[in-house]
Amino acid sequence: MKRYRMGELPAEGRHLFAGVVAGEYIWEEAAVEFRKPGEVVPWASHDDEEVYVILQGKARVRLESGVEHLATGDVMVIQPGERHQFVSDENEPCVQMCVHCGPELHANQVSPQEVSEGGG
């Protein structure tokens, strides 16, 4: 797990998180999630790095190594295979952005011609 504040992200590469994750593009999944007060998200792990940005409110992230407390403006990078679980704050439920980064453009960003030529 790596943790940053929005202002600490280096401004380099193709996307906002390029300086802190290996993936060249934002791909597969990207979502803004509005969590209910006290909502507990099931434990998960992924094959790629996953970036969470707390856009509003607060959350706790349970990791096998301990608990991290996050608030508006915090950025957390979950490493491949790292088990994690989010718990939205009961008084200030979180709105979080979740992004996966990888080696290729998202399928929606590849032209049909590139796909037929094997480029995406």
C-alpha positions in Angstrom: 0.0 0.0 0.0 1.2 3.5 -0.9 -0.5 6.6 0.4 -0.5 10.2 -1.0 -2.4 13.5 -0.9 -3.7 14.8 -4.2 -1.1 17.6 -4.2 1.8 15.0 -3.8 1.0 13.2 -7.1 3.8 13.8 -9.6 2.6 15.5 -12.8 4.2 13.1 -15.3 3.0 10.5 -17.8 -0.2 9.9 -19.6 -2.6 10.1 -16.7 -3.0 11.6 -13.2 -1.6 8.5 -11.4 1.3 7.7 -13.9 4.0 8.7 -11.4 2.8 6.3 -8.7 1.5 3.2 -10.6 3.1 1.0 -13.3 0.2 1.0 -15.7 0.5 3.3 -18.7 -3.3 3.8 -19.1 -6.4 4.0 -17.0 -8.3 0.9 -18.1 -10.7 -1.9 -17.2 -12.5 -0.4 -14.3 -12.9 3.2 -13.2 -15.8 4.3 -11.1 -17.1 6.9 -8.6 -18.7 5.0 -5.8 -21.1 6.7 -3.3 -20.9 4.7 -0.1 -23.7 4.4 2.5 -22.9 5.5 6.1 -21.0 2.6 7.8 -21.1 0.5 4.6 -18.6 -2.4 4.6 -17.2 -3.4 1.2 -16.3 -7.1 1.0 -12.6 -8.1 1.1 -10.9 -8.0 -2.3 -7.6 -8.3 -4.1 -6.7 -7.7 -7.8 -4.0 -8.7 -10.3 -3.1 -5.0 -11.0 -2.5 -1.9 -9.0 -5.8 -0.2 -7.9 -6.0 3.5 -7.0 -8.6 4.9 -4.6 -9.2 8.7 -4.2 -11.4 9.9 -1.4 -13.4 12.7 -3.1 -15.6 13.4 -0.1 -16.0 12.1 3.5 -14.0 9.6 5.4 -13.2 5.8 5.2 -11.2 3.2 6.9 -9.2 0.7 4.8 -8.5 -2.7 6.4 -5.4 -4.3 5.2 -3.6 -7.5 6.4 -0.9 -5.1 7.8 -3.4 -2.9 9.7 -5.9 -0.1 9.3 -5.5 3.1 7.4 -7.8 6.1 8.0 -8.6 8.1 4.9 -10.3 11.5 4.4 -11.1 13.9 1.5 -8.0 14.3 -0.8 -6.3 11.1 0.3 -5.0 8.8 -2.5 -4.3 5.1 -1.7 -2.5 2.7 -4.1 -3.3 -0.9 -3.4 -0.6 -3.3 -4.7 -1.3 -6.3 -6.9 -2.6 -9.2 -4.7 -2.9 -7.0 -1.6 -6.1 -7.8 0.3 -8.2 -4.8 1.3 -11.6 -3.8 2.6 -13.2 -0.4 2.8 -15.5 0.8 5.5 -17.3 4.1 5.0 -17.5 6.4 7.9 -20.8 6.5 9.7 -21.0 10.3 10.2 -19.2 11.4 7.0 -19.8 8.6 4.4 -17.3 8.6 1.6 -17.5 9.2 -2.1 -14.5 7.4 -3.6 -13.0 7.1 -7.1 -11.6 3.7 -7.9 -9.2 3.3 -10.9 -7.3 0.4 -12.3 -4.2 1.1 -14.5 -2.7 -1.2 -17.1 -0.7 -1.5 -20.3 -3.4 -0.7 -22.9 -6.1 1.8 -23.6 -9.6 1.0 -22.4 -11.6 -0.9 -25.1 -13.9 2.2 -25.5 -10.9 4.3 -26.5 -9.7 2.0 -29.3 -11.0 2.6 -32.8 -12.7 -0.3 -34.6 -10.0 -0.1 -37.2 -7.2 -0.6 -34.6 -9.1 -3.6 -33.2 -9.4 -5.2 -36.6 -5.7 -4.6 -37.2 -4.8 -6.1 -33.8 -3.8 -2.8 -32.3 -6.0 -2.8 -29.2 
